[in-house]
Amino acid sequence: MFADLGIPVIDTDVIAREVVQPGTPALDEIRERFGEAVLDSNGHLDRAVMRKLVFSDATARLDLENILHPRIGAETRRQSGLANGPYQLVVVPLLVGSELAHFVDRILLIDCDQETQIQRLMIRDGETHDGAQRILASQASREARLAIADDVIQNNRSMAQTLERVRYLNSLYQRLAETAYPSAPYSETP
């Protein structure tokens, strides 16, 4: 919805997929650490296999994060430096505890209750109820996410209500961007 309003959106999930394409150093490191079993028959990262592995083994999850997070952070910063507009949205699903939390000026949380999250994981990823609960348990709690949020959009409301909230926040963010980074007054001299 923000993108539809012309706001640049930098999505770290998209970046995470890009940095593990075949032939990238990140995928090579993942293969070295986890073995060939995490690759599909075309040499791409098998995300389902990797997800099962890292959500059942905390050490494996930390090892994967140590491989990916610095690369994702660097690419996010690079894309941010190239983005135009009064502000930009950086989408970071796991922001709590991330270095990127210090990179942003304001935090917008897209929130819903835990049971809705579980149902969505089950549908999106084909997870069992227990598997979805394990995934959520390995992430920051809803309370921790709410604690760092400056703004919240409840993601279990109607599309019309969500769009109304997005439009309000877009207006707010544009005003804040003007205040934080006002245009220099016109001058004939450099």
N, C-alpha and C positions, 0 to 999 in steps of 0.2 A: 504493500500500500504506500509506503514511503517512496519507493522507486517510481510508482505511478505519479507521484507528486514531483518527480524530477530530482529526488535526493539520491546522491551516489550511495550505493550499498556495497560494502565489502564483506563478503561472507566467508568466515574462516572454515566452514565445512567444505565449501568449494575449493578453497586454498588447500585444505588437508588432502583432498582428492588429487589435486594437481601435483603436490610435492611427492606423491608416491607413484607417479606414472612409471611404466617400465623405462629403465635406463637412468633413473634419477639416483643420486647418492642416497637419499632417504630409503628408497626401496631396497637398494643394495645392503644398507645397514640392517634393515628389518629382516632381510633374508639371512644375513650372517647371524643375527641374534636368535631368530625364531625358526629358521630352517625353511626348506622348500614347501612344507605343508601349508604355509600361509599364502602361497601363490596359487592362482587358478591355472588351468591348462594353457592360457594365453600369456602367462607371465605377469598378470596383474595381481595386485593385492586382493586376496579373497577376504572381503570385509566381514562376512558372516563368521568365517573361521577365526579371524583375528578377534572379533568381538567376543566370541565364546571364550577364547583363551584369556584375554585381558580382564574380563569380568569375573573370571574364576581364579585368577592369580594376581594378587596385588603387586608383586615384584615385576611380573610381565607388563602390567599396566604402566608402572613407573618407567620401565625400560623403554616402552613404546613412546611415552610422553617425552622422555629425554631425547629421543630421536626426532620426534615431530615438532614439538612445541617451539624450539628455537627457530626452525625453518618457517613455521606458520607465522610466528611473530615477525620475523624479518620481512616476509612477503606482505603481510598485512601493513606494516609500516611503509613499505615501498609503494603499495597501491594507494595508501592514504596520501602520500606525498604527491601523487599524480592526480588525485581526485579534485574536481572543481566543486563549486556550489558554496552556499553559505555555511553548510555543515555537512557531515557525512555520517552514515550509520555503519558501525562495525558490528557485525553479527558474531557473537562469541558464545556458543552454547554452554561452555564450561568456564565462565568468567571468574567465578570465585576462586581465589588462589592463583589465578593466571597473571603472568607479567603484563598482559594486555590491560588488566584492570587499572594499571598506573598510566597507561597510554591515553585513555579516554578522559574527557572532561565531565561526562555525565553518563549515568547508567540507567537504561530503560530495560525493565524486566517484563518479559511476556510470561504471564503466570496462569496456572490453572491448578486445581487440586490434584493430589497425588493419585487418586483413583482414575481420574481422566488421563493423567500421564501414563499410567500403567496400561489402560485400554489402548491408547494411541501407540505405545511401543509394541503391544501385541499385534495390532493391525499392521503397522508400518514395517516391523522387522520380523513378523511371524514368531514372536517370542511367546513363551508360556507365561502364565501369571507369575510363577516363581522366578523365571528368568528376568522378567521386567522388573520385579522387585529388587533382584540382585543388582541390576544395572543402576537403578535409582539409589540404592544403598551405597554404591561406590562413588556417588557424586555428592556435591554439596547439598545440604538440606534446603528445603523450601524456605525455612526460616533464615538460613544464611544468605540465600539469594535475595530475599526481601530486605534484609538488613543493609545490603550495599546499594540497593536500588534508590535512585532519585525519583524515578517515575515508574508506573506500573500500568500495563494493559492486561486486563483479565481476558484470557483467551478462551473463555467458555461462554461468551456472550454472542449476540447476533452479529452478523457481518456489518449491519448498519451501525450498531453501537460501537463496534471496533473501529470502523472507518471514521466515525465522529471523534473518537478519542485520538486516532492518528492525526486527523486534521488539526485538532486542538494542539497536540504536542508539536506538530510541524510548525505551527504558528509561534509557539513558545520558543522552540529551538532557533527559529530564524531571528526572533527578537534577542535571544541570548547571544547568538553569534554576532549580531550587529553591535551589541554592547561590549562584548569581549574583544572584538576585532573591528572597531569602527573604521569606516573608510577615511582615508586621509582627506582633509579639506582641499579643495581645488586651489592650486597655486600656479602662478605664471612662471615662477622660478623653481628650478630643481631643488 
